[in-house]
Amino acid sequence: MKKFKFKGLKFLFFVIALLILLAVFDFENIAKIMDKVANMLYRLIPIFILVIVITALINYFLKPKKIMKYFGKDSGKKGILYALLGGIISHGPMYAWYPMLDDMRKHGLKFGLIAIFMYARAVKIPLLPFMIGLFGLPFTIIANIYILIFAVLQGKVIDLLISEKKR
Amino acid sequence: MIIAVIALVAVFQTYVTPDMLSRFFGHGRALDIFDGTFIGAISSGNGAIGYVVADGLKQQGVSSYALVAFILAWTTLSFTHLPAEASVFGVKFTAYRNILTFLSTLFIAYLSVTTLRILF
């Protein structure tokens, strides 16, 4: 069984120490800060729950790594579609995907598709509730359509700039 | 982690007033977009944290242009990851991709808000 590792512990201690310092030296504002924390938690907790549920569903049904394997095989329109889809459903930090992308590049994956994958990661399905909460549904739809268009444009420009011969 | 970020945002909101922020933002659309992109690019972290920070900025009255640019830059650009990206994919690809990503962020922030205003 994978051992659970608590992330950001140092950061949490830093913030707790900061709050203690503020409580000692600026007691007046600490009540305001706590009020703001409670307010934000009240608004954000339902969204966090939704984010966790959506992430779990994506991992269970879509398997990002499997889709990644497909887009390495085809560099045509299908390749672009798989790169977009892979980017959208991939999660975790970008650098976690570097070894896999590097390996695929060594097996012929175009730089353009890597760029498409990397930019399409800006569309994060689990974080859509946050975006909708912050900007509203119409804006979220418009922005994400632009992100996908610009992801493809980036891929095309990268392929023009880095041709096979120049590699 | 998230709770720590929320607490830090609350501290930020208490001490950095909207008036102080308006000195940094609020100098027109172009500068707001540029500032949002730059701040998003030099910060890095989990996407959810980016939204928590953006939510705090929104409550302080920061414009939609700057917020969209900030969120996009947060999720797609990271100056701290540049050396790692360059070591894996090469300097040329990393330079081209990040310049294009920076430009795309500027355009998308402008186009998204403008399109929304035209349509609704």
Interface residues (C-beta under 8 A of the other chain):
Chain A: K7 G8 F11 L12 F14 V15 I16 L18 L19 L22 N29 K32 I33 M34 K36 V37 M40 L41 R43 L44 F48 V51 M94 Y95 Y98 P99 L101 D102 R105 F111 I114 A115 M118 Y119 R121 A122 K124 L127 F130 M131 G133 L134 F135 P138 F139 I142 A143 Y146 I147 F150 L153 Q154 V157 I158 L161 I162 K166
Chain B: M1 I2 I3 A4 I6 A7 L8 V9 A10 V11 Q13 T14 Y15 G47 A48 Y51 V52 A54 D55 G56 K58 S64 L67 V68 I71 L72 T75 T76 S78 H81 A84 E85 V88 F89 K92 F93 Y96 R97 L100 T101 S104 F107 I108 L111 S112 V113 T115 L116 L119 F120
